[in-house]
Amino acid sequence: MNIKQARGLAALLSSNSIAEAAKVSGTSETTLRRWLREDTEFVEAYNTQLRTMLEDASRVGQVRSAEAMGVFSEVMGDGTINAQTRITAARSLLEFALRLVEFTELKSQMEELERRVKNLDGGEN
């Protein structure tokens, strides 16, 4: 991967859209889309970085879910606190953490299936 592609990759991973990434990296949208469609090395690097970011987010969600349960428990026990806002925040965080756990489990299952397919193919894929 060349320097221009590395800048494009970094911009894609930190931008809200391909158009924004193009502006940030100084690369055209067309080129970024072509790399994502046709350049195997670029796509692999993009997917690897994206997986790492999602795994990091998953870990944060898992850690913070315990805190959310604490908030939920505290609010349930304290009748003087305006509970609705805090319960909504705690519930949202818990739902997010649960989705991240599901994603992590599905990812693990997919990797296992990929290993099994590779072994069936004699390790050629």
C-alpha positions as CSV (number, residue, x, y, z in Angstrom):
1,M,0.0,0.0,0.0
2,N,1.4,3.4,-0.9
3,I,1.3,6.6,1.1
4,K,-1.7,8.0,-0.7
5,Q,-3.7,4.8,0.0
6,A,-2.6,4.9,3.7
7,R,-4.0,8.5,3.9
8,G,-7.2,7.4,2.2
9,L,-7.5,4.4,4.6
10,A,-7.0,6.6,7.7
11,A,-9.5,9.1,6.4
12,L,-12.1,6.4,5.6
13,L,-11.8,5.1,9.1
14,S,-12.2,8.5,10.8
15,S,-14.7,10.2,8.5
16,N,-18.5,10.0,8.4
17,S,-18.7,9.4,4.6
18,I,-16.6,8.6,1.6
19,A,-17.0,12.2,0.4
20,E,-15.6,13.5,3.7
21,A,-12.8,11.0,3.5
22,A,-11.9,12.1,0.0
23,K,-11.7,15.8,1.1
24,V,-9.6,14.9,4.2
25,S,-7.2,12.7,2.3
26,G,-6.9,14.7,-0.9
27,T,-8.1,11.7,-2.9
28,S,-11.1,11.6,-5.2
29,E,-14.3,9.8,-4.1
30,T,-14.0,7.8,-7.3
31,T,-10.5,6.6,-6.4
32,L,-11.5,5.7,-2.8
33,R,-14.5,3.7,-4.1
34,R,-12.3,1.9,-6.7
35,W,-9.8,0.9,-4.0
36,L,-12.6,-0.4,-1.9
37,R,-14.0,-2.3,-4.8
38,E,-10.9,-3.6,-6.6
39,D,-7.7,-3.3,-4.5
40,T,-7.5,-6.5,-2.4
41,E,-4.7,-5.2,-0.2
42,F,-6.5,-2.0,0.5
43,V,-9.8,-3.8,1.3
44,E,-8.0,-6.2,3.6
45,A,-6.3,-3.4,5.5
46,Y,-9.6,-1.5,5.7
47,N,-11.5,-4.6,7.0
48,T,-8.7,-5.4,9.5
49,Q,-8.8,-1.9,10.9
50,L,-12.5,-1.8,11.0
51,R,-12.7,-5.1,12.9
52,T,-10.2,-3.7,15.4
53,M,-12.2,-0.6,15.9
54,L,-15.4,-2.7,16.4
55,E,-13.6,-5.0,18.9
56,D,-12.4,-2.0,20.9
57,A,-15.9,-0.6,21.0
58,S,-17.2,-4.0,22.1
59,R,-14.8,-4.1,25.0
60,V,-15.7,-0.6,26.1
61,G,-19.4,-1.5,25.9
62,Q,-18.9,-4.6,27.9
63,V,-17.0,-2.8,30.6
64,R,-19.5,0.1,30.8
65,S,-22.5,-2.3,31.0
66,A,-21.6,-3.1,34.6
67,E,-21.7,0.6,35.4
68,A,-25.1,0.9,33.6
69,M,-26.5,-1.9,35.8
70,G,-25.2,0.0,38.8
71,V,-27.0,3.1,37.7
72,F,-30.2,1.1,37.0
73,S,-30.0,-0.5,40.5
74,E,-29.4,2.8,42.2
75,V,-32.3,4.5,40.5
76,M,-34.6,1.7,41.3
77,G,-33.8,2.0,44.9
78,D,-34.0,5.8,45.2
79,G,-37.5,7.3,44.9
80,T,-36.2,10.9,45.0
81,I,-34.3,10.8,41.7
82,N,-35.9,11.6,38.4
83,A,-35.5,8.1,37.2
84,Q,-36.7,8.2,33.6
85,T,-33.7,9.9,32.1
86,R,-31.2,7.8,34.0
87,I,-33.1,4.5,33.3
88,T,-33.3,5.4,29.6
89,A,-29.5,6.0,29.5
90,A,-28.7,2.8,31.4
91,R,-31.1,0.7,29.2
92,S,-29.6,2.2,26.0
93,L,-26.1,1.4,27.2
94,L,-27.1,-2.2,28.1
95,E,-28.8,-2.8,24.8
96,F,-25.8,-1.5,23.0
97,A,-23.4,-3.7,25.0
98,L,-25.6,-6.7,24.4
99,R,-25.5,-6.1,20.7
100,L,-21.8,-5.8,20.8
101,V,-21.5,-9.1,22.7
102,E,-23.7,-10.7,20.0
103,F,-21.5,-9.2,17.3
104,T,-18.4,-10.6,19.0
105,E,-19.9,-14.1,19.3
106,L,-21.0,-14.1,15.7
107,K,-17.6,-13.0,14.6
108,S,-16.0,-15.8,16.6
109,Q,-18.4,-18.3,15.0
110,M,-17.7,-17.0,11.5
111,E,-13.9,-17.3,12.1
112,E,-14.5,-20.9,13.3
113,L,-16.5,-21.7,10.2
114,E,-13.9,-20.1,8.0
115,R,-11.2,-22.3,9.7
116,R,-13.3,-25.4,9.1
117,V,-13.9,-24.5,5.4
118,K,-10.2,-23.9,5.0
119,N,-9.4,-27.3,6.5
120,L,-11.9,-29.0,4.2
121,D,-10.4,-27.3,1.2
122,G,-7.0,-28.5,2.2
123,G,-5.8,-25.1,3.3
124,E,-6.0,-23.6,-0.2
125,N,-8.2,-20.7,0.6
